[in-house]
Amino acid sequence: MRGYLTRALEKAGYEVVSVDRGTEAVPRLEAEHFDLLLSDIVMPEMDGIELAQRCNEVSPHTKVMFITGFAAVTLKASKEQPTAKVLSKPFHLRDLVLEVQRIFEDQAQASL
């Protein structure tokens, strides 16, 4: 699935860095600037909510978007990360691209 998401976002013109677990993402977040963290919530070693919390610590300007197939986890994510967007599975790749575009449009309007 990560490969499909990466290709869809790249085709839409976004530069994507893809990793397979949160513990691999944290050092990247510490070393580089990212506009958006797109994470599944359920992952090995570090769940997406913990990853988002670490992201907020090391890169507070990075927007967060979760994808998940679990309704109960969506509720937890909304409570833990109230500014994060949550996209529930299943979704179409064009829906993902549209949600990412909305995040950046909202960010651009907020900075005006």
C-alpha positions as CSV (number, residue, x, y, z in Angstrom):
1,M,0.0,0.0,0.0
2,R,2.8,2.4,0.8
3,G,4.1,2.1,-2.7
4,Y,0.7,2.9,-4.2
5,L,0.4,6.0,-2.0
6,T,3.9,7.1,-2.8
7,R,3.3,6.8,-6.6
8,A,-0.1,8.6,-6.4
9,L,1.4,11.5,-4.5
10,E,4.4,11.7,-6.8
11,K,2.2,11.7,-9.8
12,A,0.3,14.6,-8.3
13,G,3.6,16.5,-8.1
14,Y,4.6,16.0,-4.5
15,E,8.1,14.9,-3.3
16,V,7.7,11.8,-1.1
17,V,10.1,10.1,1.3
18,S,8.7,6.7,2.2
19,V,9.7,4.6,5.2
20,D,8.2,1.4,6.6
21,R,8.0,2.2,10.3
22,G,7.9,5.1,12.7
23,T,11.2,4.3,14.3
24,E,12.8,4.9,10.8
25,A,10.8,8.2,10.4
26,V,11.9,9.9,13.6
27,P,15.5,10.4,12.7
28,R,14.4,11.7,9.2
29,L,12.1,14.2,10.9
30,E,14.9,15.3,13.2
31,A,17.3,15.8,10.3
32,E,15.1,17.2,7.5
33,H,12.2,19.5,7.0
34,F,8.9,18.0,5.9
35,D,5.6,19.8,5.2
36,L,3.4,16.7,5.9
37,L,3.7,13.5,7.9
38,L,1.3,10.9,6.4
39,S,1.2,7.9,8.6
40,D,-0.9,4.8,9.2
41,I,-1.9,4.6,12.8
42,V,-1.3,0.9,13.3
43,M,2.4,0.1,12.6
44,P,5.1,-2.1,14.1
45,E,7.5,-0.8,16.8
46,M,5.8,2.7,17.1
47,D,2.2,3.5,16.3
48,G,1.2,6.5,14.2
49,I,0.0,8.5,17.2
50,E,3.3,8.2,19.0
51,L,5.1,9.1,15.8
52,A,2.9,12.2,15.4
53,Q,3.7,13.2,19.0
54,R,7.4,12.9,18.3
55,C,6.9,14.8,15.1
56,N,5.3,17.6,17.0
57,E,8.3,17.8,19.3
58,V,11.0,17.8,16.7
59,S,9.2,19.5,13.8
60,P,6.2,21.4,15.1
61,H,5.3,23.0,11.7
62,T,4.9,19.7,10.0
63,K,1.2,18.9,9.4
64,V,0.0,15.4,10.3
65,M,-2.4,13.2,8.4
66,F,-3.4,9.6,9.5
67,I,-4.8,6.8,7.5
68,T,-6.5,3.9,9.3
69,G,-9.0,1.1,8.9
70,F,-10.0,1.0,12.5
71,A,-12.9,3.3,13.7
72,A,-11.9,3.1,17.4
73,V,-8.3,4.1,16.5
74,T,-9.7,7.0,14.6
75,L,-11.4,8.3,17.7
76,K,-8.2,7.9,19.7
77,A,-6.2,9.8,17.0
78,S,-8.7,12.6,17.0
79,K,-8.4,13.0,20.8
80,E,-4.6,12.7,20.8
81,Q,-3.9,14.8,17.7
82,P,-6.9,17.1,17.3
83,T,-5.3,19.1,14.4
84,A,-4.5,16.0,12.4
85,K,-6.6,14.9,9.4
86,V,-7.8,11.3,9.5
87,L,-8.6,9.4,6.3
88,S,-10.4,6.1,6.8
89,K,-9.7,3.0,4.7
90,P,-10.8,2.1,2.2
91,F,-10.3,5.2,0.2
92,H,-9.5,5.9,-3.4
93,L,-6.0,7.3,-4.3
94,R,-7.6,10.4,-5.7
95,D,-9.3,11.0,-2.3
96,L,-5.8,10.9,-0.7
97,V,-4.4,13.4,-3.2
98,L,-7.4,15.7,-2.7
99,E,-7.0,15.6,1.1
100,V,-3.3,16.4,0.9
101,Q,-4.1,19.3,-1.5
102,R,-6.7,20.6,1.1
103,I,-4.2,20.5,3.9
104,F,-1.7,22.6,1.9
105,E,-4.5,25.0,0.7
106,D,-5.7,25.4,4.3
107,Q,-2.1,26.1,5.4
108,A,-1.6,28.6,2.6
109,Q,-4.8,30.5,3.5
110,A,-3.9,30.5,7.2
111,S,-0.6,32.1,6.5
112,L,-2.3,35.0,4.6
